[in-house]
Amino acid sequence: MTKMLRDVIERVRQWPEDQQDQAALVLLDLEEQQANSSRLTAEQIAEVERIQGKVRDGTVTFATDEQMAAFWNKCGL
């Protein structure tokens, strides 16, 4: 355990119980994010980089707000 974490935990012990529970929920959220994190494969990273390059050079553009509104309207949403 790092010194920073030890120091914070020691201070948190003095907090009211409801605030301690809130702190615990933050840590549990971080733990869940770590457990659920996914990693891209080398091929996926290359594809993201390829698409980013096309966006940067103007080869690919994004839909306008009006185009998206028309799309969602067509979908009944």
N, C-alpha and C positions, 0 to 999 in steps of 0.2 A: 504494500500500500504506500502511495506517495505521501510525502510530508504535507502537501497541500490538502489532500483528501483527509488525512488524519486530523489536521487542524480544523477543517470545516466540520467534520463529524463531531468533534469535541464541542464546538460552538452550538451545533444543531441540537445536541443533547440538552441544552439549556432552554430550547424553544418550547412553547406550548405544544401539547400533543397534536392538535389539529395541524399546526405548521410542520411538525415532524412528519406527519402522514403525507402532507403535500410534497415535502422534500423526497420522501420515499417513492411517491408516485413518479416524480421526475426521473429518479434513478431507474425505476422499473421500465419507464418508457425508453430510456437510453439502452437498457439491456435488451428490450424487445427489438429495437431498431438494429442493434448489433447482430442479434440472432437471425433477423429476417433480411439482412443486407445480402444483395446478390452482386455478383461480379460479372462483368461482360467478358466474353471470350475475345481472343485476339482478332477473330474475324468480325465480331460485332463492333469492336473498337475501330477497326479499319473502315467499316461501313459508316459509322458516325463521322469519322474524319472526312470521308469522301463526300458525304452530304453537307457537312459544314463548309467544305471548300466550294461546293456548288452554290451554296447560299452566299458566301463571301464574294464570289466572282459574278454573281447575278444570274447564273445559269438556271437556278431554281428560285422561285418566289413563293411567298405565302399568300393564302387567300386573304382578301380584304374583309373587313367587318361586314360589308354588304353581301359579299359572296357567302360568308358563313351564315348570315341571317337567312338568306334565301335557301341554303342547304337545310338548315334546321327546320325552316318552314315547310319545305318539301317532305321532310321526315315526320311532319306532324307535331313537332316540338316547339 
